[in-house]
Amino acid sequence: MVYQSSWRFLIFSLSVALYGSHVVLINLSKDDNDRVTFNSATVVLMIEFGKFISSLLAYLMELLWMPEKSTSRQMWQRVAPLFDVASWIPYVVPAALYSVNNNLVVHIQHYTDPATFQVLSNMKIPTTALLYRLLTGRKIPRNKQVALLFLTIVGMSCSYSGIQAEKEITAAKGYEDTHRQESMRQHLSLLGLLLILIYSLVSGFAGVSIEMIMKRRAHINIKVQNVHLASFGIMINLLMYLTTADAELSFFSGYNIWTALIIVTQIANGMIISFVLKHLGNLTRLLIISCSAVVTTFVSHFLFELSLDLYFNLAVCLLFPTLYLYGKD
């Protein structure tokens, strides 16, 4: 189980906090009109660039600080994977999928609130489990199958609650009043629900594919693997930025302190999640996702004065037996 050793518990807890903070920080970064003003492609590009530089420097420092002396030939053998084209190619697909999802999570915030998104994004758990079963051929234990059923109920409860709140907001009169209500109450449009479904499927496929790649290439240092993955992320997001950028706006237009925190926290979380996928697997990542929903809900209640109804509370309460079932051997 993930909490059976102190280092695993530390990694698990840190990832939960970082994962749960993402949506909250995006909403804190909004302007006075409750709009995200930065170009999401630039933020994701900065995150990928940060992961690339961090992983590369960490790997080079590891080589320089190795206690045993190395010949030039041995040093080249350790550095060579960084330039091995064949080792880079498998990371194209997951890098593209991650880039799509990292941009999608920003746009989804226009159609839902932080807590509703975080709970409904748990739909990536059954989709990931299904894709995990289909792509790897491994059976999912019975207790985890029950947990997936619980999470389905969580999604249904939160969806109903969010759609009802959206109807109330639409029926309200006056932009000034409805805009404040929209930021305080749960709300979920049908387009938002569709985008979350797409987000969940893409996330599931990306998670399973990158785990399979990392484990099949277990002999390659994880920092090198992060360099490979981030490299394609940089290229893809640079292309997205060049095709969507407004010529009148600068690269950092719309940035603030919260945007900077988004970049820093997601660089750290990306490094941690890659470690989780390689050494602990996707089921642990799913457990992190479930816990982060509770964190986001708790924080959103105080920061955004979010009104939580019975259906939402039911969804959150069901997360606890889900955590138990996922952690049970």
C-alpha positions in Angstrom: 0.0 0.0 0.0 1.1 3.6 -0.7 1.3 4.6 3.0 3.5 1.6 4.1 6.7 3.6 3.8 7.5 7.2 4.8 8.9 8.2 1.4 5.9 6.9 -0.5 3.6 8.7 1.9 5.5 11.9 1.4 5.4 11.6 -2.4 1.7 10.7 -2.2 0.8 13.6 0.1 2.8 16.2 -1.9 1.3 15.1 -5.2 -2.2 15.3 -3.7 -1.5 18.9 -2.6 0.0 19.9 -5.9 -2.7 18.1 -8.0 -5.5 19.7 -6.0 -4.0 23.2 -6.1 -4.0 23.3 -9.9 -7.7 24.2 -10.5 -7.8 26.5 -7.4 -4.8 28.5 -8.7 -6.3 28.8 -12.1 -9.4 30.4 -10.6 -7.4 32.6 -8.3 -5.5 33.9 -11.4 -8.8 35.2 -13.0 -9.3 39.0 -13.4 -12.0 41.1 -11.8 -14.4 40.0 -14.5 -13.8 36.3 -13.5 -12.0 35.5 -16.7 -8.7 33.7 -17.4 -6.6 36.3 -19.2 -3.4 34.4 -20.0 -2.9 32.2 -23.0 -3.0 28.6 -21.7 -0.5 27.5 -24.4 2.2 29.8 -22.9 1.6 28.4 -19.4 1.8 24.8 -20.5 4.9 25.7 -22.6 6.6 27.2 -19.6 5.7 24.1 -17.5 7.2 21.8 -20.1 10.3 23.9 -20.4 10.6 23.9 -16.6 10.4 20.1 -16.5 12.9 19.8 -19.3 15.5 22.1 -17.7 14.9 20.6 -14.2 15.3 17.0 -15.4 18.3 17.8 -17.6 20.1 19.7 -14.8 19.3 17.0 -12.3 20.6 14.3 -14.5 23.8 16.2 -15.4 24.5 16.9 -11.7 23.9 13.2 -10.9 26.6 12.3 -13.5 29.0 14.9 -12.1 28.5 13.9 -8.5 28.9 10.2 -9.0 31.3 8.9 -6.4 33.2 6.5 -8.7 35.5 7.8 -11.4 34.4 7.3 -14.9 36.3 7.1 -18.1 35.3 9.3 -21.1 33.7 6.2 -22.7 31.7 5.4 -19.6 30.6 9.0 -19.3 29.5 9.1 -22.9 27.5 5.9 -22.4 25.5 7.6 -19.6 24.9 10.8 -21.7 24.2 9.0 -25.0 20.5 8.2 -24.1 19.8 12.0 -24.2 20.7 12.0 -27.9 19.3 8.6 -28.9 16.5 9.3 -31.4 15.0 5.8 -31.0 14.4 6.5 -27.3 12.6 9.7 -28.0 10.0 8.6 -30.5 7.7 6.6 -28.2 7.0 9.7 -26.1 5.4 11.6 -29.0 1.9 10.3 -28.4 1.7 10.8 -24.6 3.4 14.2 -24.9 0.7 15.3 -27.4 -2.1 13.9 -25.2 -0.7 15.7 -22.1 -0.4 19.0 -24.0 -4.0 18.7 -25.1 -5.2 18.0 -21.6 -3.1 20.7 -19.9 -4.7 23.3 -22.3 -8.1 21.8 -22.0 -8.2 22.0 -18.2 -7.9 25.8 -18.4 -10.7 26.1 -20.9 -13.0 23.9 -18.9 -13.0 26.5 -16.1 -15.2 28.7 -18.3 -18.0 26.2 -18.0 -17.7 24.9 -14.4 -16.5 25.7 -10.9 -13.3 24.3 -9.3 -15.0 21.8 -7.0 -17.3 20.4 -9.6 -14.5 20.0 -12.1 -12.3 18.3 -9.6 -14.9 15.8 -8.5 -16.2 15.1 -12.1 -12.6 14.8 -13.3 -12.6 11.6 -11.2 -14.3 10.1 -14.2 -10.7 9.7 -15.5 -10.5 6.9 -12.9 -12.9 4.4 -14.5 -11.7 5.4 -18.0 -8.1 4.9 -17.0 -8.9 1.6 -15.4 -10.8 0.5 -18.5 -7.9 1.5 -20.8 -5.4 -0.1 -18.4 -7.3 -3.4 -18.6 -7.6 -3.2 -22.4 -4.0 -2.1 -23.2 -2.1 -4.1 -20.6 -4.4 -7.1 -20.3 -4.1 -7.1 -16.5 -7.1 -7.9 -14.4 -8.4 -5.3 -11.9 -9.0 -6.7 -8.4 -12.6 -7.0 -7.2 -12.2 -4.3 -4.5 -11.0 -1.8 -7.0 -14.0 -2.7 -9.3 -16.3 -1.8 -6.4 -14.4 1.5 -6.0 -15.0 2.3 -9.7 -18.7 1.8 -9.1 -18.6 4.2 -6.1 -16.8 6.8 -8.3 -19.5 6.4 -11.0 -22.1 7.4 -8.3 -19.9 10.3 -7.4 -19.9 11.5 -11.0 -23.7 11.2 -11.3 -24.4 13.0 -8.0 -22.0 15.9 -8.8 -23.3 16.2 -12.4 -26.9 16.5 -11.3 -26.0 19.1 -8.6 -23.9 21.1 -11.1 -26.6 21.1 -13.9 -29.2 22.2 -11.4 -27.0 25.1 -10.2 -26.4 26.1 -13.9 -30.1 26.3 -14.5 -30.5 28.6 -11.5 -27.7 30.9 -12.7 -29.2 31.0 -16.3 -32.6 32.0 -14.9 -31.2 34.8 -12.7 -31.6 38.4 -14.0 -28.8 40.9 -14.5 -25.1 40.2 -15.4 -23.7 41.7 -12.3 -25.8 39.5 -10.0 -25.4 36.3 -12.0 -21.7 36.7 -12.4 -21.1 36.8 -8.6 -23.5 33.9 -8.1 -21.7 31.9 -10.8 -18.3 32.3 -9.0 -19.8 31.3 -5.6 -22.1 28.5 -6.6 -21.6 25.1 -8.2 -22.3 25.3 -11.9 -21.8 23.0 -14.8 -22.9 23.5 -18.4 -23.6 20.6 -20.8 -20.5 21.7 -22.9 -18.5 21.6 -19.7 -19.6 18.1 -19.0 -18.7 17.0 -22.5 -15.2 18.6 -22.2 -14.6 16.8 -18.9 -15.6 13.5 -20.5 -13.0 14.2 -23.3 -10.5 15.3 -20.7 -11.0 12.0 -18.8 -10.5 9.8 -21.8 -7.4 11.6 -23.0 -6.0 11.6 -19.5 -6.6 7.9 -19.1 -4.9 7.0 -22.4 -2.0 9.3 -21.7 -1.5 7.9 -18.2 -1.6 4.2 -19.3 0.6 4.8 -22.4 3.3 6.6 -20.5 3.4 4.0 -17.7 3.8 1.3 -20.3 6.6 3.2 -22.0 8.5 4.0 -18.8 8.3 0.4 -17.5 9.3 -1.2 -20.8 12.4 1.2 -20.7 13.1 0.8 -17.0 16.8 0.7 -17.7 16.7 4.3 -18.8 17.1 6.9 -16.0 13.8 8.5 -15.1 15.3 12.0 -15.5 16.3 11.1 -19.1 12.7 9.9 -19.7 11.4 13.2 -18.4 13.7 15.1 -20.8 12.4 13.1 -23.7 8.7 13.6 -22.7 9.2 17.3 -22.0 11.0 17.9 -25.3 8.0 16.9 -27.3 5.8 18.9 -24.9 7.8 22.0 -25.7 7.6 21.5 -29.4 3.8 20.7 -29.4 2.9 23.7 -27.2 5.2 26.0 -29.0 3.3 25.1 -32.2 0.0 25.6 -30.4 1.1 29.0 -29.1 2.3 30.2 -32.6 -1.0 29.2 -34.1 -3.2 30.7 -31.4 -1.3 33.7 -30.2 -2.7 37.3 -30.5 -0.1 39.4 -32.3 -1.1 42.4 -30.1 -0.4 40.5 -26.8 3.0 39.6 -25.4 4.0 36.1 -24.4 3.4 36.8 -20.7 0.2 38.9 -21.2 -2.3 38.2 -18.4 0.2 36.7 -16.1 0.2 37.4 -12.3 1.6 35.8 -9.1 -1.0 33.0 -9.3 0.0 32.2 -12.9 3.6 31.9 -11.7 2.5 29.5 -8.9 0.6 27.4 -11.4 3.8 27.0 -13.4 6.0 26.1 -10.4 3.6 23.7 -8.8 2.8 21.9 -12.1 6.5 21.5 -12.9 7.0 19.8 -9.5 3.8 17.7 -9.9 4.9 16.6 -13.3 8.2 15.3 -12.0 6.5 13.5 -9.1 3.8 11.9 -11.3 6.4 10.5 -13.6 8.0 8.9 -10.6 4.7 7.5 -9.5 3.9 6.1 -12.9 7.3 4.4 -13.3 7.6 2.9 -9.8 4.1 2.8 -8.3 1.7 2.6 -11.3 -1.5 4.2 -12.5 -3.6 2.8 -9.7 -1.6 5.0 -7.2 -2.1 7.9 -9.6 -5.8 7.3 -9.5 -5.7 7.3 -5.7 -4.0 10.7 -5.8 -6.7 12.1 -8.1 -9.4 11.0 -5.7 -7.7 12.6 -2.7 -7.0 15.8 -4.6 -10.8 16.2 -5.2 -11.3 16.4 -1.4 -8.4 19.0 -1.1 -9.9 21.2 -3.9 -13.4 21.1 -2.4 -12.1 22.0 1.0 -10.0 24.9 -0.2 -12.7 26.1 -2.7 -15.3 26.3 0.1 -13.1 28.8 2.0 -11.5 30.8 -0.8 -14.5 31.1 -3.1 -17.3 30.8 -0.6 -18.6 27.9 -2.7 -22.1 26.8 -1.8 -22.2 23.0 -1.5 -25.6 21.2 -1.7 -26.6 17.7 -0.6 -25.7 16.0 -3.9 -22.2 17.4 -3.9 -21.7 16.4 -0.2 -22.8 12.9 -1.1 -20.2 12.8 -3.9 -17.4 13.9 -1.6 -18.4 11.5 1.2 -18.3 8.6 -1.2 -14.7 9.4 -2.0 -13.6 8.1 1.5 -14.7 4.5 1.0 -13.2 4.7 -2.5 -9.9 5.6 -1.0 -10.1 2.7 1.4 -11.0 0.2 -1.4 -8.2 1.5 -3.7 -5.6 1.2 -0.9 -6.7 -2.3 0.2 -4.4 -5.1 -0.9 
